[in-house]
Amino acid sequence: IHLRQITVGRDYGTTLEVLQGLDQNDWLVLNPADSLEEGQEVRVKEIAMNAASGRGQQGAPAQGSKKQ
C-alpha cells in the first residue's frame, strides 16, 4: 500500500470529489483501519462501479489496494 495526499473538492455526504492526487488506474482502500501503514500488503476485493456516478453497487465488497 502507498499512502498519498489528495485534494478533495466537493463533499457529497457519502462520496467525495477528488481533484488531485489519484491517477485514473489507481486503486483505493475504502474505510481503512487506523493501523494501515505504508508498504503494508492488503487483499484486493473489487466492487463494480457506476461510471456515471462513481458509486459502487450496493452490497458489493469494499475495494482494496494493489498488493506491493
PDB file with SEQRES, HELIX, SHEET and CRYST1 records, atoms N, CA, C and O in Angstrom:
SEQRES   1 A   68  ILE HIS LEU ARG GLN ILE THR VAL GLY ARG ASP TYR GLY          
SEQRES   2 A   68  THR THR LEU GLU VAL LEU GLN GLY LEU ASP GLN ASN ASP          
SEQRES   3 A   68  TRP LEU VAL LEU ASN PRO ALA ASP SER LEU GLU GLU GLY          
SEQRES   4 A   68  GLN GLU VAL ARG VAL LYS GLU ILE ALA MET ASN ALA ALA          
SEQRES   5 A   68  SER GLY ARG GLY GLN GLN GLY ALA PRO ALA GLN GLY SER          
SEQRES   6 A   68  LYS LYS GLN                                                  
SHEET    1 AA1 2 THR A   7  ASP A  11  0                                        
SHEET    2 AA1 2 LEU A  16  GLN A  20 -1                                        
SHEET    1 AA2 2 MET A  49  ASN A  50  0                                        
SHEET    2 AA2 2 ARG A  55  GLY A  56 -1                                        
CRYST1    1.000    1.000    1.000  90.00  90.00  90.00 P 1           1          
ATOM      1  N   ILE A   1       0.857  -1.174   0.000  1.00  0.00           N  
ATOM      2  CA  ILE A   1       0.000   0.000   0.000  1.00  0.00           C  
ATOM      3  C   ILE A   1       0.893   1.223   0.000  1.00  0.00           C  
ATOM      4  O   ILE A   1       1.956   1.218   0.621  1.00  0.00           O  
ATOM      5  N   HIS A   2       0.477   2.256  -0.682  1.00  0.00           N  
ATOM      6  CA  HIS A   2       1.200   3.526  -0.686  1.00  0.00           C  
ATOM      7  C   HIS A   2       0.226   4.627  -0.293  1.00  0.00           C  
ATOM      8  O   HIS A   2      -0.785   4.840  -0.963  1.00  0.00           O  
ATOM      9  N   LEU A   3       0.529   5.312   0.777  1.00  0.00           N  
ATOM     10  CA  LEU A   3      -0.328   6.406   1.234  1.00  0.00           C  
ATOM     11  C   LEU A   3      -0.042   7.647   0.402  1.00  0.00           C  
ATOM     12  O   LEU A   3       1.111   7.916   0.064  1.00  0.00           O  
ATOM     13  N   ARG A   4      -1.074   8.399   0.074  1.00  0.00           N  
ATOM     14  CA  ARG A   4      -0.932   9.614  -0.741  1.00  0.00           C  
ATOM     15  C   ARG A   4      -1.764  10.747  -0.174  1.00  0.00           C  
ATOM     16  O   ARG A   4      -2.796  10.535   0.463  1.00  0.00           O  
ATOM     17  N   GLN A   5      -1.290  11.948  -0.421  1.00  0.00           N  
ATOM     18  CA  GLN A   5      -2.077  13.148  -0.137  1.00  0.00           C  
ATOM     19  C   GLN A   5      -3.004  13.367  -1.330  1.00  0.00           C  
ATOM     20  O   GLN A   5      -2.584  13.211  -2.476  1.00  0.00           O  
ATOM     21  N   ILE A   6      -4.248  13.722  -1.073  1.00  0.00           N  
ATOM     22  CA  ILE A   6      -5.181  14.061  -2.145  1.00  0.00           C  
ATOM     23  C   ILE A   6      -5.780  15.432  -1.863  1.00  0.00           C  
ATOM     24  O   ILE A   6      -5.778  15.914  -0.731  1.00  0.00           O  
ATOM     25  N   THR A   7      -6.290  16.042  -2.923  1.00  0.00           N  
ATOM     26  CA  THR A   7      -7.020  17.299  -2.789  1.00  0.00           C  
ATOM     27  C   THR A   7      -8.494  16.986  -2.998  1.00  0.00           C  
ATOM     28  O   THR A   7      -8.891  16.503  -4.058  1.00  0.00           O  
ATOM     29  N   VAL A   8      -9.298  17.262  -1.986  1.00  0.00           N  
ATOM     30  CA  VAL A   8     -10.730  16.963  -2.035  1.00  0.00           C  
ATOM     31  C   VAL A   8     -11.492  18.190  -2.514  1.00  0.00           C  
ATOM     32  O   VAL A   8     -11.241  19.307  -2.064  1.00  0.00           O  
ATOM     33  N   GLY A   9     -12.429  17.966  -3.437  1.00  0.00           N  
ATOM     34  CA  GLY A   9     -13.302  19.033  -3.918  1.00  0.00           C  
ATOM     35  C   GLY A   9     -14.592  19.023  -3.128  1.00  0.00           C  
ATOM     36  O   GLY A   9     -14.611  19.366  -1.945  1.00  0.00           O  
ATOM     37  N   ARG A  10     -15.659  18.635  -3.777  1.00  0.00           N  
ATOM     38  CA  ARG A  10     -16.975  18.624  -3.129  1.00  0.00           C  
ATOM     39  C   ARG A  10     -17.152  17.397  -2.239  1.00  0.00           C  
ATOM     40  O   ARG A  10     -16.655  16.311  -2.538  1.00  0.00           O  
ATOM     41  N   ASP A  11     -17.868  17.599  -1.146  1.00  0.00           N  
ATOM     42  CA  ASP A  11     -18.246  16.516  -0.242  1.00  0.00           C  
ATOM     43  C   ASP A  11     -19.736  16.281  -0.438  1.00  0.00           C  
ATOM     44  O   ASP A  11     -20.556  17.139  -0.111  1.00  0.00           O  
ATOM     45  N   TYR A  12     -20.082  15.115  -0.972  1.00  0.00           N  
ATOM     46  CA  TYR A  12     -21.478  14.795  -1.254  1.00  0.00           C  
ATOM     47  C   TYR A  12     -22.117  13.962  -0.149  1.00  0.00           C  
ATOM     48  O   TYR A  12     -23.175  13.368  -0.355  1.00  0.00           O  
ATOM     49  N   GLY A  13     -21.491  13.914   1.009  1.00  0.00           N  
ATOM     50  CA  GLY A  13     -22.034  13.143   2.128  1.00  0.00           C  
ATOM     51  C   GLY A  13     -21.508  11.727   2.157  1.00  0.00           C  
ATOM     52  O   GLY A  13     -20.751  11.365   3.057  1.00  0.00           O  
ATOM     53  N   THR A  14     -21.900  10.915   1.181  1.00  0.00           N  
ATOM     54  CA  THR A  14     -21.423   9.530   1.129  1.00  0.00           C  
ATOM     55  C   THR A  14     -20.282   9.346   0.142  1.00  0.00           C  
ATOM     56  O   THR A  14     -19.658   8.286   0.107  1.00  0.00           O  
ATOM     57  N   THR A  15     -20.001  10.372  -0.663  1.00  0.00           N  
ATOM     58  CA  THR A  15     -18.892  10.328  -1.616  1.00  0.00           C  
ATOM     59  C   THR A  15     -18.153  11.656  -1.603  1.00  0.00           C  
ATOM     60  O   THR A  15     -18.691  12.685  -1.195  1.00  0.00           O  
ATOM     61  N   LEU A  16     -16.899  11.607  -2.061  1.00  0.00           N  
ATOM     62  CA  LEU A  16     -16.075  12.813  -2.165  1.00  0.00           C  
ATOM     63  C   LEU A  16     -15.582  12.969  -3.591  1.00  0.00           C  
ATOM     64  O   LEU A  16     -15.355  11.981  -4.288  1.00  0.00           O  
ATOM     65  N   GLU A  17     -15.419  14.196  -4.017  1.00  0.00           N  
ATOM     66  CA  GLU A  17     -14.803  14.502  -5.298  1.00  0.00           C  
ATOM     67  C   GLU A  17     -13.304  14.670  -5.040  1.00  0.00           C  
ATOM     68  O   GLU A  17     -12.904  15.486  -4.209  1.00  0.00           O  
ATOM     69  N   VAL A  18     -12.471  13.895  -5.753  1.00  0.00           N  
ATOM     70  CA  VAL A  18     -11.020  14.007  -5.618  1.00  0.00           C  
ATOM     71  C   VAL A  18     -10.508  14.813  -6.803  1.00  0.00           C  
ATOM     72  O   VAL A  18     -10.662  14.408  -7.955  1.00  0.00           O  
ATOM     73  N   LEU A  19      -9.896  15.962  -6.509  1.00  0.00           N  
ATOM     74  CA  LEU A  19      -9.415  16.855  -7.561  1.00  0.00           C  
ATOM     75  C   LEU A  19      -7.990  16.531  -7.990  1.00  0.00           C  
ATOM     76  O   LEU A  19      -7.657  16.645  -9.169  1.00  0.00           O  
ATOM     77  N   GLN A  20      -7.150  16.131  -7.047  1.00  0.00           N  
ATOM     78  CA  GLN A  20      -5.746  15.832  -7.350  1.00  0.00           C  
ATOM     79  C   GLN A  20      -5.250  14.721  -6.446  1.00  0.00           C  
ATOM     80  O   GLN A  20      -5.778  14.505  -5.355  1.00  0.00           O  
ATOM     81  N   GLY A  21      -4.220  14.014  -6.918  1.00  0.00           N  
ATOM     82  CA  GLY A  21      -3.551  13.032  -6.080  1.00  0.00           C  
ATOM     83  C   GLY A  21      -3.796  11.590  -6.473  1.00  0.00           C  
ATOM     84  O   GLY A  21      -3.134  10.690  -5.956  1.00  0.00           O  
ATOM     85  N   LEU A  22      -4.740  11.349  -7.384  1.00  0.00           N  
ATOM     86  CA  LEU A  22      -5.011   9.995  -7.861  1.00  0.00           C  
ATOM     87  C   LEU A  22      -4.878   9.952  -9.372  1.00  0.00           C  
ATOM     88  O   LEU A  22      -5.224  10.903 -10.072  1.00  0.00           O  
ATOM     89  N   ASP A  23      -4.368   8.823  -9.861  1.00  0.00           N  
ATOM     90  CA  ASP A  23      -4.320   8.591 -11.297  1.00  0.00           C  
ATOM     91  C   ASP A  23      -5.514   7.722 -11.683  1.00  0.00           C  
ATOM     92  O   ASP A  23      -6.118   7.074 -10.828  1.00  0.00           O  
ATOM     93  N   GLN A  24      -5.846   7.709 -12.955  1.00  0.00           N  
ATOM     94  CA  GLN A  24      -7.046   7.022 -13.423  1.00  0.00           C  
ATOM     95  C   GLN A  24      -7.075   5.542 -13.043  1.00  0.00           C  
ATOM     96  O   GLN A  24      -8.143   5.028 -12.712  1.00  0.00           O  
ATOM     97  N   ASN A  25      -5.959   4.850 -13.077  1.00  0.00           N  
ATOM     98  CA  ASN A  25      -5.946   3.412 -12.812  1.00  0.00           C  
ATOM     99  C   ASN A  25      -5.571   3.053 -11.379  1.00  0.00           C  
ATOM    100  O   ASN A  25      -5.341   1.879 -11.088  1.00  0.00           O  
ATOM    101  N   ASP A  26      -5.501   4.023 -10.481  1.00  0.00           N  
ATOM    102  CA  ASP A  26      -5.190   3.751  -9.078  1.00  0.00           C  
ATOM    103  C   ASP A  26      -6.337   2.998  -8.414  1.00  0.00           C  
ATOM    104  O   ASP A  26      -7.497   3.131  -8.805  1.00  0.00           O  
ATOM    105  N   TRP A  27      -5.996   2.215  -7.418  1.00  0.00           N  
ATOM    106  CA  TRP A  27      -6.974   1.509  -6.598  1.00  0.00           C  
ATOM    107  C   TRP A  27      -7.054   2.227  -5.270  1.00  0.00           C  
ATOM    108  O   TRP A  27      -6.094   2.869  -4.843  1.00  0.00           O  
ATOM    109  N   LEU A  28      -8.191   2.121  -4.620  1.00  0.00           N  
ATOM    110  CA  LEU A  28      -8.409   2.804  -3.347  1.00  0.00           C  
ATOM    111  C   LEU A  28      -8.703   1.801  -2.244  1.00  0.00           C  
ATOM    112  O   LEU A  28      -9.225   0.714  -2.490  1.00  0.00           O  
ATOM    113  N   VAL A  29      -8.360   2.185  -1.038  1.00  0.00           N  
ATOM    114  CA  VAL A  29      -8.789   1.432   0.135  1.00  0.00           C  
ATOM    115  C   VAL A  29      -9.946   2.215   0.737  1.00  0.00           C  
ATOM    116  O   VAL A  29      -9.778   3.356   1.169  1.00  0.00           O  
ATOM    117  N   LEU A  30     -11.110   1.600   0.762  1.00  0.00           N  
ATOM    118  CA  LEU A  30     -12.286   2.244   1.331  1.00  0.00           C  
ATOM    119  C   LEU A  30     -12.392   1.869   2.795  1.00  0.00           C  
ATOM    120  O   LEU A  30     -12.305   0.692   3.144  1.00  0.00           O  
ATOM    121  N   ASN A  31     -12.579   2.853   3.649  1.00  0.00           N  
ATOM    122  CA  ASN A  31     -12.692   2.638   5.092  1.00  0.00           C  
ATOM    123  C   ASN A  31     -11.496   1.885   5.670  1.00  0.00           C  
ATOM    124  O   ASN A  31     -11.670   0.826   6.272  1.00  0.00           O  
ATOM    125  N   PRO A  32     -10.279   2.419   5.495  1.00  0.00           N  
ATOM    126  CA  PRO A  32      -9.095   1.718   6.009  1.00  0.00           C  
ATOM    127  C   PRO A  32      -9.052   1.722   7.537  1.00  0.00           C  
ATOM    128  O   PRO A  32      -9.591   2.615   8.192  1.00  0.00           O  
ATOM    129  N   ALA A  33      -8.404   0.711   8.076  1.00  0.00           N  
ATOM    130  CA  ALA A  33      -8.194   0.643   9.527  1.00  0.00           C  
ATOM    131  C   ALA A  33      -7.177   1.711   9.930  1.00  0.00           C  
ATOM    132  O   ALA A  33      -6.318   2.084   9.132  1.00  0.00           O  
ATOM    133  N   ASP A  34      -7.272   2.195  11.151  1.00  0.00           N  
ATOM    134  CA  ASP A  34      -6.314   3.182  11.653  1.00  0.00           C  
ATOM    135  C   ASP A  34      -4.894   2.629  11.664  1.00  0.00           C  
ATOM    136  O   ASP A  34      -3.931   3.394  11.623  1.00  0.00           O  
ATOM    137  N   SER A  35      -4.758   1.314  11.720  1.00  0.00           N  
ATOM    138  CA  SER A  35      -3.442   0.682  11.798  1.00  0.00           C  
ATOM    139  C   SER A  35      -2.784   0.485  10.433  1.00  0.00           C  
ATOM    140  O   SER A  35      -1.661  -0.017  10.375  1.00  0.00           O  
ATOM    141  N   LEU A  36      -3.441   0.861   9.334  1.00  0.00           N  
ATOM    142  CA  LEU A  36      -2.885   0.702   7.995  1.00  0.00           C  
ATOM    143  C   LEU A  36      -1.624   1.540   7.858  1.00  0.00           C  
ATOM    144  O   LEU A  36      -1.618   2.721   8.206  1.00  0.00           O  
ATOM    145  N   GLU A  37      -0.541   0.925   7.344  1.00  0.00           N  
ATOM    146  CA  GLU A  37       0.746   1.612   7.245  1.00  0.00           C  
ATOM    147  C   GLU A  37       1.316   1.521   5.838  1.00  0.00           C  
ATOM    148  O   GLU A  37       0.974   0.614   5.079  1.00  0.00           O  
ATOM    149  N   GLU A  38       2.181   2.456   5.494  1.00  0.00           N  
ATOM    150  CA  GLU A  38       2.901   2.476   4.223  1.00  0.00           C  
ATOM    151  C   GLU A  38       3.623   1.148   4.027  1.00  0.00           C  
ATOM    152  O   GLU A  38       4.292   0.655   4.935  1.00  0.00           O  
ATOM    153  N   GLY A  39       3.480   0.571   2.828  1.00  0.00           N  
ATOM    154  CA  GLY A  39       4.173  -0.660   2.488  1.00  0.00           C  
ATOM    155  C   GLY A  39       3.467  -1.938   2.919  1.00  0.00           C  
ATOM    156  O   GLY A  39       3.911  -3.032   2.571  1.00  0.00           O  
ATOM    157  N   GLN A  40       2.389  -1.820   3.661  1.00  0.00           N  
ATOM    158  CA  GLN A  40       1.657  -2.994   4.141  1.00  0.00           C  
ATOM    159  C   GLN A  40       0.963  -3.675   2.972  1.00  0.00           C  
ATOM    160  O   GLN A  40       0.437  -3.002   2.085  1.00  0.00           O  
ATOM    161  N   GLU A  41       0.956  -5.016   2.963  1.00  0.00           N  
ATOM    162  CA  GLU A  41       0.232  -5.755   1.937  1.00  0.00           C  
ATOM    163  C   GLU A  41      -1.229  -5.901   2.348  1.00  0.00           C  
ATOM    164  O   GLU A  41      -1.544  -6.091   3.522  1.00  0.00           O  
ATOM    165  N   VAL A  42      -2.111  -5.808   1.359  1.00  0.00           N  
ATOM    166  CA  VAL A  42      -3.548  -5.942   1.605  1.00  0.00           C  
ATOM    167  C   VAL A  42      -4.154  -6.897   0.587  1.00  0.00           C  
ATOM    168  O   VAL A  42      -3.588  -7.103  -0.487  1.00  0.00           O  
ATOM    169  N   ARG A  43      -5.303  -7.480   0.918  1.00  0.00           N  
ATOM    170  CA  ARG A  43      -6.047  -8.312  -0.028  1.00  0.00           C  
ATOM    171  C   ARG A  43      -6.928  -7.416  -0.885  1.00  0.00           C  
ATOM    172  O   ARG A  43      -7.538  -6.471  -0.386  1.00  0.00           O  
ATOM    173  N   VAL A  44      -6.990  -7.717  -2.166  1.00  0.00           N  
ATOM    174  CA  VAL A  44      -7.776  -6.910  -3.103  1.00  0.00           C  
ATOM    175  C   VAL A  44      -9.165  -7.512  -3.268  1.00  0.00           C  
ATOM    176  O   VAL A  44      -9.310  -8.708  -3.522  1.00  0.00           O  
ATOM    177  N   LYS A  45     -10.184  -6.668  -3.122  1.00  0.00           N  
ATOM    178  CA  LYS A  45     -11.568  -7.038  -3.427  1.00  0.00           C  
ATOM    179  C   LYS A  45     -12.125  -5.927  -4.296  1.00  0.00           C  
ATOM    180  O   LYS A  45     -12.141  -4.764  -3.894  1.00  0.00           O  
ATOM    181  N   GLU A  46     -12.578  -6.285  -5.480  1.00  0.00           N  
ATOM    182  CA  GLU A  46     -13.109  -5.277  -6.395  1.00  0.00           C  
ATOM    183  C   GLU A  46     -14.600  -5.075  -6.174  1.00  0.00           C  
ATOM    184  O   GLU A  46     -15.309  -5.988  -5.749  1.00  0.00           O  
ATOM    185  N   ILE A  47     -15.068  -3.854  -6.471  1.00  0.00           N  
ATOM    186  CA  ILE A  47     -16.501  -3.586  -6.496  1.00  0.00           C  
ATOM    187  C   ILE A  47     -16.842  -3.045  -7.874  1.00  0.00           C  
ATOM    188  O   ILE A  47     -16.028  -2.371  -8.506  1.00  0.00           O  
ATOM    189  N   ALA A  48     -18.031  -3.337  -8.328  1.00  0.00           N  
ATOM    190  CA  ALA A  48     -18.489  -2.807  -9.606  1.00  0.00           C  
ATOM    191  C   ALA A  48     -18.813  -1.332  -9.423  1.00  0.00           C  
ATOM    192  O   ALA A  48     -19.530  -0.960  -8.493  1.00  0.00           O  
ATOM    193  N   MET A  49     -18.288  -0.493 -10.307  1.00  0.00           N  
ATOM    194  CA  MET A  49     -18.508   0.947 -10.209  1.00  0.00           C  
ATOM    195  C   MET A  49     -19.457   1.404 -11.299  1.00  0.00           C  
ATOM    196  O   MET A  49     -19.407   0.917 -12.429  1.00  0.00           O  
ATOM    197  N   ASN A  50     -20.315   2.336 -10.954  1.00  0.00           N  
ATOM    198  CA  ASN A  50     -21.172   3.005 -11.916  1.00  0.00           C  
ATOM    199  C   ASN A  50     -20.367   4.184 -12.435  1.00  0.00           C  
ATOM    200  O   ASN A  50     -20.145   5.147 -11.702  1.00  0.00           O  
ATOM    201  N   ALA A  51     -19.926   4.127 -13.683  1.00  0.00           N  
ATOM    202  CA  ALA A  51     -19.043   5.151 -14.239  1.00  0.00           C  
ATOM    203  C   ALA A  51     -19.654   6.545 -14.185  1.00  0.00           C  
ATOM    204  O   ALA A  51     -18.934   7.525 -13.990  1.00  0.00           O  
ATOM    205  N   ALA A  52     -20.952   6.650 -14.353  1.00  0.00           N  
ATOM    206  CA  ALA A  52     -21.594   7.967 -14.365  1.00  0.00           C  
ATOM    207  C   ALA A  52     -21.547   8.640 -12.999  1.00  0.00           C  
ATOM    208  O   ALA A  52     -21.309   9.844 -12.903  1.00  0.00           O  
ATOM    209  N   SER A  53     -21.770   7.869 -11.950  1.00  0.00           N  
ATOM    210  CA  SER A  53     -21.834   8.479 -10.624  1.00  0.00           C  
ATOM    211  C   SER A  53     -20.588   8.236  -9.804  1.00  0.00           C  
ATOM    212  O   SER A  53     -20.365   8.918  -8.804  1.00  0.00           O  
ATOM    213  N   GLY A  54     -19.749   7.255 -10.217  1.00  0.00           N  
ATOM    214  CA  GLY A  54     -18.582   6.913  -9.422  1.00  0.00           C  
ATOM    215  C   GLY A  54     -18.926   6.136  -8.172  1.00  0.00           C  
ATOM    216  O   GLY A  54     -18.090   5.999  -7.278  1.00  0.00           O  
ATOM    217  N   ARG A  55     -20.141   5.625  -8.094  1.00  0.00           N  
ATOM    218  CA  ARG A  55     -20.579   4.892  -6.897  1.00  0.00           C  
ATOM    219  C   ARG A  55     -20.533   3.394  -7.146  1.00  0.00           C  
ATOM    220  O   ARG A  55     -20.850   2.927  -8.240  1.00  0.00           O  
ATOM    221  N   GLY A  56     -20.139   2.648  -6.128  1.00  0.00           N  
ATOM    222  CA  GLY A  56     -20.153   1.195  -6.202  1.00  0.00           C  
ATOM    223  C   GLY A  56     -21.569   0.679  -6.089  1.00  0.00           C  
ATOM    224  O   GLY A  56     -22.453   1.364  -5.576  1.00  0.00           O  
ATOM    225  N   GLN A  57     -21.777  -0.529  -6.568  1.00  0.00           N  
ATOM    226  CA  GLN A  57     -23.105  -1.117  -6.452  1.00  0.00           C  
ATOM    227  C   GLN A  57     -23.331  -1.598  -5.033  1.00  0.00           C  
ATOM    228  O   GLN A  57     -22.425  -2.147  -4.407  1.00  0.00           O  
ATOM    229  N   GLN A  58     -24.511  -1.400  -4.533  1.00  0.00           N  
ATOM    230  CA  GLN A  58     -24.854  -1.745  -3.160  1.00  0.00           C  
ATOM    231  C   GLN A  58     -24.658  -3.236  -2.922  1.00  0.00           C  
ATOM    232  O   GLN A  58     -25.025  -4.063  -3.757  1.00  0.00           O  
ATOM    233  N   GLY A  59     -24.073  -3.570  -1.769  1.00  0.00           N  
ATOM    234  CA  GLY A  59     -23.862  -4.959  -1.403  1.00  0.00           C  
ATOM    235  C   GLY A  59     -22.551  -5.534  -1.894  1.00  0.00           C  
ATOM    236  O   GLY A  59     -22.202  -6.655  -1.525  1.00  0.00           O  
ATOM    237  N   ALA A  60     -21.817  -4.805  -2.712  1.00  0.00           N  
ATOM    238  CA  ALA A  60     -20.530  -5.295  -3.203  1.00  0.00           C  
ATOM    239  C   ALA A  60     -19.473  -5.114  -2.125  1.00  0.00           C  
ATOM    240  O   ALA A  60     -19.572  -4.187  -1.322  1.00  0.00           O  
ATOM    241  N   PRO A  61     -18.455  -5.987  -2.089  1.00  0.00           N  
ATOM    242  CA  PRO A  61     -17.400  -5.834  -1.082  1.00  0.00           C  
ATOM    243  C   PRO A  61     -16.571  -4.593  -1.339  1.00  0.00           C  
ATOM    244  O   PRO A  61     -16.481  -4.121  -2.472  1.00  0.00           O  
ATOM    245  N   ALA A  62     -15.967  -4.067  -0.292  1.00  0.00           N  
ATOM    246  CA  ALA A  62     -15.120  -2.882  -0.420  1.00  0.00           C  
ATOM    247  C   ALA A  62     -13.910  -3.203  -1.271  1.00  0.00           C  
ATOM    248  O   ALA A  62     -13.355  -4.298  -1.179  1.00  0.00           O  
ATOM    249  N   GLN A  63     -13.501  -2.265  -2.090  1.00  0.00           N  
ATOM    250  CA  GLN A  63     -12.342  -2.431  -2.950  1.00  0.00           C  
ATOM    251  C   GLN A  63     -11.075  -2.240  -2.140  1.00  0.00           C  
ATOM    252  O   GLN A  63     -11.008  -1.354  -1.289  1.00  0.00           O  
ATOM    253  N   GLY A  64     -10.081  -3.053  -2.395  1.00  0.00           N  
ATOM    254  CA  GLY A  64      -8.802  -2.929  -1.699  1.00  0.00           C  
ATOM    255  C   GLY A  64      -7.806  -2.149  -2.510  1.00  0.00           C  
ATOM    256  O   GLY A  64      -8.185  -1.379  -3.392  1.00  0.00           O  
ATOM    257  N   SER A  65      -6.563  -2.333  -2.230  1.00  0.00           N  
ATOM    258  CA  SER A  65      -5.496  -1.651  -2.927  1.00  0.00           C  
ATOM    259  C   SER A  65      -4.615  -2.686  -3.598  1.00  0.00           C  
ATOM    260  O   SER A  65      -4.673  -3.869  -3.261  1.00  0.00           O  
ATOM    261  N   LYS A  66      -3.804  -2.248  -4.541  1.00  0.00           N  
ATOM    262  CA  LYS A  66      -2.877  -3.152  -5.195  1.00  0.00           C  
ATOM    263  C   LYS A  66      -1.901  -3.708  -4.175  1.00  0.00           C  
ATOM    264  O   LYS A  66      -1.467  -3.007  -3.261  1.00  0.00           O  
ATOM    265  N   LYS A  67      -1.561  -4.981  -4.344  1.00  0.00           N  
ATOM    266  CA  LYS A  67      -0.544  -5.563  -3.473  1.00  0.00           C  
ATOM    267  C   LYS A  67       0.804  -4.981  -3.835  1.00  0.00           C  
ATOM    268  O   LYS A  67       1.043  -4.592  -4.978  1.00  0.00           O  
ATOM    269  N   GLN A  68       1.662  -4.927  -2.872  1.00  0.00           N  
ATOM    270  CA  GLN A  68       3.005  -4.418  -3.110  1.00  0.00           C  
ATOM    271  C   GLN A  68       3.855  -5.510  -3.655  1.00  0.00           C  
ATOM    272  O   GLN A  68       5.036  -5.295  -3.929  1.00  0.00           O  
TER     273      GLN A  68                                                      
END                                                                             
